[in-house]
């Protein structure tokens, strides 16, 4: 009898050593959808990750099945999917749904396994095979309390529905792999881009355009107060610093009520990689102090945080939390 395709990816045994996780049997509770910059802006604007037809050489390519992609993997040398990570609780993805084995992808390094998550009945579909997650015979295993995965391989989970950002936990920025991209291959313009390059462009675009509907995904609660996720704080600090480093005082300035709209326009230019135009426009604010004041005002309104908190979290060079 032919062995199931998933057996080559089977999980190992949980570690019995304290402070050590066995890579072949890693507990996990979250999964991520990682997107490129413009795709991520569209996702945030739409409020959801829209499912789409499978376009590569998958067994589901001609099935008309539309899926959203998530993965339990993290990437030490940069993601092959892009720079913007949307994180979800795994339980919200898999709850009351069935798992089906789709295929393994040997061309990936490391090889990948694909599993379909669905609330539909695919038992009569010959392109997929029912997958029993309660048996440790494949790459995903649930022992009744904890989910485990084989971390030696790339996990690609295909969810046959849209994923609402209402179920998303947070958004973080990651580096893109230097050489590999599943979407655009070697022609991807974002190959090797750092979390800071991508993150500053994303945040500039969102803030400049006022797309604040899902701002909570960049915040976390600490001691009953909202504050920036550390990843977001470092990105926003870098964005402010980029404008500050390029600033030159000028005698040609806009009036006070027009300063915030002007800086928002500059942020949109920055987000589209028109850096010289963005910095030239921001110089019309007149001085670095005026520019920081506009940043403080815009960010305070965008994230619904106090100007003092913006100062403390993003402008550490200030001697106090007072506002000019």
C-alpha positions in Angstrom: 0.0 0.0 0.0 1.4 3.4 -1.0 2.3 5.6 1.9 0.4 8.9 2.2 2.3 11.9 0.7 2.3 13.7 4.1 4.3 11.0 5.9 7.6 12.5 4.7 6.7 15.7 6.6 5.5 14.0 9.8 6.1 15.8 13.1 8.6 14.4 15.6 8.2 14.1 19.4 7.8 17.1 21.6 11.0 18.2 23.5 11.4 16.9 27.0 14.2 19.3 27.7 13.4 22.5 29.6 13.9 25.7 27.5 14.3 23.8 24.3 11.8 23.4 21.4 12.3 20.5 19.1 12.3 22.0 15.5 10.6 19.0 14.2 7.7 19.3 16.7 7.1 23.0 17.4 4.0 24.1 19.2 2.3 27.0 17.5 -0.8 29.1 18.0 -0.6 31.8 15.3 -0.3 31.9 11.5 0.5 34.7 9.1 -0.4 36.1 5.8 2.5 38.0 4.4 2.0 40.4 1.5 4.0 42.8 -0.6 3.7 46.6 0.0 0.9 47.6 -2.5 -1.0 44.4 -1.8 -0.9 45.1 1.9 -2.2 48.6 1.5 -5.1 47.2 -0.5 -5.8 44.6 2.1 -5.9 47.2 4.9 -8.1 49.5 2.7 -10.5 46.6 1.9 -10.5 45.3 5.5 -9.9 41.8 4.4 -7.6 39.3 2.7 -9.6 38.4 -0.4 -9.4 34.8 -1.5 -8.4 34.2 -5.1 -7.9 31.4 -7.6 -4.8 29.2 -7.2 -2.5 30.3 -10.0 0.6 28.2 -9.7 1.0 24.5 -10.7 -1.2 23.3 -7.8 -3.6 20.4 -8.0 -6.3 22.9 -7.3 -5.3 25.1 -10.2 -8.2 24.0 -12.4 -10.7 23.5 -9.6 -11.9 27.1 -9.5 -11.2 26.9 -5.7 -10.5 30.4 -4.3 -8.2 30.5 -1.2 -6.5 32.8 1.2 -2.9 31.8 2.1 -1.5 31.7 5.7 1.6 30.0 7.1 2.9 29.1 10.6 6.4 29.8 9.5 8.7 32.6 10.5 11.7 33.6 8.4 15.2 33.9 9.7 16.6 35.1 6.3 13.6 37.0 5.0 10.1 36.1 3.9 9.6 34.7 0.4 6.1 36.2 0.4 6.8 39.9 1.0 7.3 42.4 3.9 3.9 42.9 5.7 2.8 40.2 8.1 -0.9 39.9 9.1 -1.1 37.6 12.2 -4.1 35.5 13.1 -4.9 33.1 15.9 -4.7 29.6 14.4 -7.8 28.6 16.3 -9.9 31.2 14.6 -8.8 29.8 11.2 -9.3 26.1 11.9 -12.2 26.1 14.3 -15.2 24.0 13.1 -13.4 23.4 9.8 -11.9 20.3 8.2 -8.4 19.8 6.9 -7.5 18.2 3.5 -4.1 17.4 2.2 -3.4 19.1 -1.1 0.2 18.4 -2.1 3.9 18.8 -1.4 6.0 21.3 -3.3 9.5 19.9 -3.8 10.8 22.9 -5.7 10.8 25.0 -2.5 13.8 25.1 -0.3 13.0 23.8 2.2 10.1 21.8 0.6 6.6 22.9 1.3 3.4 21.1 2.2 -0.1 22.5 1.5 -3.2 21.8 3.5 -6.7 23.1 2.7 -8.9 24.4 5.5 -12.6 24.4 4.7 -16.1 24.1 6.1 -17.2 22.5 2.8 -17.3 18.8 1.9 -14.4 17.8 -0.3 -14.6 14.1 0.4 -15.6 13.3 -3.2 -12.9 15.6 -4.7 -10.1 13.4 -5.9 -7.6 16.3 -6.0 -7.5 16.4 -2.1 -7.4 13.8 0.6 -9.0 14.1 4.1 -6.2 14.9 6.7 -6.6 13.7 10.3 -4.8 16.3 12.5 -5.3 14.1 15.6 -2.7 11.6 14.4 1.1 12.5 14.4 1.6 11.2 10.9 1.9 14.5 9.0 3.3 18.0 9.4 0.4 19.3 11.5 -0.7 17.6 14.7 -3.2 18.4 17.5 -3.0 16.4 20.7 -6.3 17.7 22.0 -4.7 20.7 23.7 -1.8 21.9 21.6 -1.1 22.2 17.9 2.3 21.2 16.7 4.1 21.6 13.3 7.2 20.3 11.7 9.3 23.4 11.6 11.9 21.9 9.2 9.5 22.5 6.3 7.5 25.4 4.7 3.8 25.2 5.7 1.3 26.7 3.2 -2.2 26.7 4.5 -5.0 27.3 2.0 -8.2 28.7 3.5 -11.1 28.6 1.1 -12.7 31.9 2.2 -11.8 35.6 2.7 -10.1 36.5 6.0 -11.5 39.6 7.7 -9.0 41.9 9.4 -11.5 41.9 12.3 -10.0 38.5 13.2 -6.4 39.7 12.7 -4.3 40.1 15.8 -1.7 42.5 14.6 0.4 43.7 11.7 4.2 43.6 11.7 6.9 44.3 9.2 9.5 41.7 8.2 12.4 41.6 5.7 11.9 40.2 2.2 14.2 37.3 1.2 17.2 38.5 -0.8 16.8 36.1 -3.7 13.4 34.3 -3.5 9.9 35.5 -4.1 6.8 33.3 -4.6 4.9 36.0 -6.4 7.3 37.8 -8.7 10.4 35.5 -8.7 13.8 37.2 -9.3 12.1 40.2 -10.9 10.4 41.3 -7.6 11.4 44.9 -6.9 11.2 44.3 -3.1 13.7 41.5 -3.0 16.0 42.1 0.0 14.1 45.0 1.3 14.3 45.4 5.1 11.4 45.7 7.5 12.3 49.4 7.8 12.2 50.1 4.0 8.8 48.4 3.7 7.4 49.5 7.0 8.1 53.2 6.6 6.5 53.2 3.1 3.4 51.4 4.4 2.9 53.6 7.4 3.6 56.8 5.3 0.9 55.6 2.8 -1.7 54.8 5.4 -1.2 57.9 7.5 -0.9 60.2 4.5 -4.2 58.8 3.1 -5.9 58.6 6.4 -6.6 54.9 6.3 -7.0 54.4 10.0 -9.9 51.9 10.1 -7.6 49.1 11.3 -5.1 51.2 13.3 -5.7 48.9 16.4 -3.5 46.3 14.6 -0.5 48.4 15.2 -1.2 48.9 18.9 -1.3 46.7 22.0 -2.6 47.1 25.5 -0.2 47.4 28.3 -1.4 48.1 31.9 -4.8 48.9 30.5 -3.4 51.5 28.1 -2.8 51.3 24.4 0.7 51.7 23.1 2.6 51.0 19.9 3.7 47.5 19.1 7.5 47.7 19.4 7.8 46.8 15.7 5.5 49.7 14.7 7.2 52.1 17.1 10.6 51.5 15.5 9.2 51.9 12.0 7.5 55.2 12.9 10.6 56.5 14.6 12.6 55.7 11.5 10.0 57.5 9.3 10.2 60.7 11.4 14.0 60.4 11.4 14.1 60.1 7.6 12.3 63.4 7.2 14.3 65.0 10.0 17.7 64.0 8.4 16.7 65.5 5.0 15.3 68.7 6.4 16.7 72.1 5.7 15.2 75.3 7.1 13.6 77.6 4.5 12.0 81.1 4.5 9.2 79.9 2.3 6.6 78.4 4.6 2.9 77.5 4.7 0.5 78.8 7.2 -0.3 76.8 10.4 -3.6 75.4 9.3 -2.1 74.0 6.1 0.9 72.3 7.7 -0.8 69.0 8.4 -2.3 68.5 4.9 1.1 69.4 3.4 2.9 66.8 5.5 0.3 64.2 4.7 0.9 64.9 1.0 4.6 64.5 1.6 4.0 61.1 3.3 2.0 59.8 0.3 4.9 60.7 -2.0 7.3 58.9 0.4 5.0 55.9 0.4 5.3 55.7 -3.4 9.1 56.0 -3.2 9.2 59.6 -4.5 11.6 60.5 -1.7 13.2 63.6 -3.2 9.7 65.2 -3.8 8.5 64.2 -0.4 11.5 65.8 1.4 11.3 68.9 -0.8 7.6 69.4 0.0 8.2 68.9 3.7 10.7 71.7 3.7 7.8 74.1 3.3 7.0 73.5 6.9 9.8 75.9 7.6 11.7 74.3 10.5 12.4 70.9 12.1 10.4 71.9 15.1 7.3 72.8 13.0 7.7 69.5 11.1 7.8 67.4 14.3 4.8 69.3 15.7 2.9 68.3 12.5 4.0 64.7 12.9 2.9 64.8 16.5 -0.5 66.2 15.6 -1.1 63.8 12.7 0.0 60.7 14.6 -2.0 61.6 17.7 -5.2 61.9 15.7 -4.5 58.8 13.5 -3.8 56.4 16.4 -6.0 58.2 19.0 -3.0 58.5 21.4 -2.0 61.6 23.3 0.6 64.0 21.9 2.7 63.2 25.1 2.6 59.5 24.3 3.7 60.2 20.7 6.6 62.2 22.1 7.6 59.5 24.6 7.4 56.6 22.2 8.5 58.0 18.9 10.6 61.1 19.6 13.0 60.0 22.4 15.3 62.9 21.8 12.9 65.2 23.5 13.8 66.1 27.1 10.3 66.0 28.3 6.8 64.9 27.2 5.6 68.5 26.9 4.3 69.6 23.5 5.6 72.7 21.7 
